[in-house]
Amino acid sequence: MKVVLRSLTLADAENVAAAMNNEKVLANLRDGIPFPYTLTDAEEYISYLLGADKNAVFAFAVEVDGKAAGIISAFRQNNIHYRTAELGYFIGEEYWGKGVMTRAVKLACGYLFDNTDLLRVYAEPFATNHASCRVLAKAGFSFEGVLVSNAYKNGKVLDMKIYALVREEECAEDEEE
Ligand SMILES: CC(C)(COP(=O)(O)OP(=O)(O)OC[C@H]1O[C@@H](n2cnc3c(N)ncnc32)[C@H](O)[C@@H]1OP(=O)(O)O)[C@@H](O)C(=O)NCCC(=O)NCCS
């Protein structure tokens, strides 16, 4: 199974819609995403990502054996958090449990640390999202803590977990000072 990251195109909308039109996927994402999730919804989301500031939103198709299985994106934060980015990702259910997203997270972070000034990439999965927590741990992220009662999703109060990967060279520089 070959996993690569590449630029998104509007032609990916069909596969993205197929992946997102699944309540099990949406249950692990933030609110505001329509369900059912249509081709038009996917086209609008991809258009937004393609039109966003290239230095603030870094979005890729997660391609598995030549087919877009999902999306991974990093969103640069504001103000004093300018050199941090939040990572978000999903793939269609038929691809789960095959190591796809672990590979994609590693590739995305490699790209971000090689091509941007970001110091820190973090993700905040629901504490109940064991698969996502495991992906982050397998991709080398540090578990930094539990954000207690940090979300209200589908009628439930949920804890979230925060994981981060920090640029190695900057840590080394700081230590030398
Ligand atoms: C989370 C998600 C991206 C994981 O992608 P994936 O390609 O299946 O992940 P991987 O196969 O690389 O790794 C999944 C790991 O979680 C484990 N896992 C899966 N379900 C689990 C569960 N219920 N409990 C514990 N571990 C679980 C797998 O066994 C695997 O670990 P292992 O390699 O040690 O066996 C995918 O399930 C998804 O798109 N979910 C919906 C959207 C989402 O949750 N996005 C993240 C929001 S923070």
The ligand as a MOL file (V3000), in Angstrom:
LIG
                    3D

  0  0  0     0  0            999 V3000
M  V30 BEGIN CTAB
M  V30 COUNTS 48 50 0 0 0
M  V30 BEGIN ATOM
M  V30 1 C -8.3230 8.5590 13.2720 0
M  V30 2 C -8.0040 8.0670 11.8760 0
M  V30 3 C -7.4380 9.2000 11.0670 0
M  V30 4 C -6.9560 6.9610 12.0090 0
M  V30 5 O -6.4510 6.6360 10.7360 0
M  V30 6 P -5.8390 5.1820 10.4210 0
M  V30 7 O -5.1780 5.2440 9.0960 0
M  V30 8 O -6.8890 4.1570 10.6370 0
M  V30 9 O -4.7470 5.0660 11.5780 0
M  V30 10 P -3.5520 3.9940 11.6500 0
M  V30 11 O -3.9790 2.7450 10.9840 0
M  V30 12 O -2.2950 4.6550 11.1880 0
M  V30 13 O -3.4230 3.7870 13.2330 0
M  V30 14 C -4.5680 3.5230 14.0250 0
M  V30 15 C -4.1280 2.9220 15.3400 0
M  V30 16 O -5.2000 3.0550 16.2750 0
M  V30 17 C -5.5500 1.7720 16.7510 0
M  V30 18 N -6.9790 1.7940 17.0580 0
M  V30 19 C -7.9970 1.9030 16.1920 0
M  V30 20 N -9.1660 1.8870 16.8790 0
M  V30 21 C -8.8440 1.8000 18.1820 0
M  V30 22 C -9.5920 1.7280 19.3850 0
M  V30 23 N -10.9290 1.7960 19.3680 0
M  V30 24 N -8.9230 1.6240 20.5500 0
M  V30 25 C -7.5930 1.5780 20.5860 0
M  V30 26 N -6.8140 1.6260 19.4760 0
M  V30 27 C -7.4420 1.7350 18.3000 0
M  V30 28 C -5.1440 0.8200 15.6540 0
M  V30 29 O -5.0280 -0.4860 16.1400 0
M  V30 30 C -3.8090 1.4560 15.2350 0
M  V30 31 O -2.8060 1.2070 16.1900 0
M  V30 32 P -1.7260 -0.0020 16.0450 0
M  V30 33 O -0.9830 0.2410 14.7530 0
M  V30 34 O -0.8830 0.1160 17.2430 0
M  V30 35 O -2.5230 -1.2820 15.9810 0
M  V30 36 C -9.2510 7.4970 11.1580 0
M  V30 37 O -9.8340 6.5400 11.9870 0
M  V30 38 C -10.2850 8.5710 10.8550 0
M  V30 39 O -10.2480 9.2160 9.8070 0
M  V30 40 N -11.2190 8.7700 11.7960 0
M  V30 41 C -12.3070 9.7850 11.6520 0
M  V30 42 C -11.7700 11.2110 11.7040 0
M  V30 43 C -10.8720 11.4740 12.8910 0
M  V30 44 O -11.0140 10.8950 13.9530 0
M  V30 45 N -9.9260 12.3990 12.6880 0
M  V30 46 C -8.9980 12.8150 13.7390 0
M  V30 47 C -9.5910 13.9090 14.5520 0
M  V30 48 S -8.4720 14.3800 15.8690 0
M  V30 END ATOM
M  V30 BEGIN BOND
M  V30 1 1 1 2
M  V30 2 1 2 3
M  V30 3 1 2 4
M  V30 4 1 2 36
M  V30 5 1 4 5
M  V30 6 1 5 6
M  V30 7 2 6 7
M  V30 8 1 6 8
M  V30 9 1 6 9
M  V30 10 1 9 10
M  V30 11 2 10 11
M  V30 12 1 10 12
M  V30 13 1 10 13
M  V30 14 1 13 14
M  V30 15 1 14 15
M  V30 16 1 15 16
M  V30 17 1 15 30
M  V30 18 1 16 17
M  V30 19 1 17 18
M  V30 20 1 17 28
M  V30 21 1 18 19
M  V30 22 1 18 27
M  V30 23 2 19 20
M  V30 24 1 20 21
M  V30 25 1 21 22
M  V30 26 2 21 27
M  V30 27 1 22 23
M  V30 28 2 22 24
M  V30 29 1 24 25
M  V30 30 2 25 26
M  V30 31 1 26 27
M  V30 32 1 28 29
M  V30 33 1 28 30
M  V30 34 1 30 31
M  V30 35 1 31 32
M  V30 36 2 32 33
M  V30 37 1 32 34
M  V30 38 1 32 35
M  V30 39 1 36 37
M  V30 40 1 36 38
M  V30 41 2 38 39
M  V30 42 1 38 40
M  V30 43 1 40 41
M  V30 44 1 41 42
M  V30 45 1 42 43
M  V30 46 2 43 44
M  V30 47 1 43 45
M  V30 48 1 45 46
M  V30 49 1 46 47
M  V30 50 1 47 48
M  V30 END BOND
M  V30 END CTAB
M  END
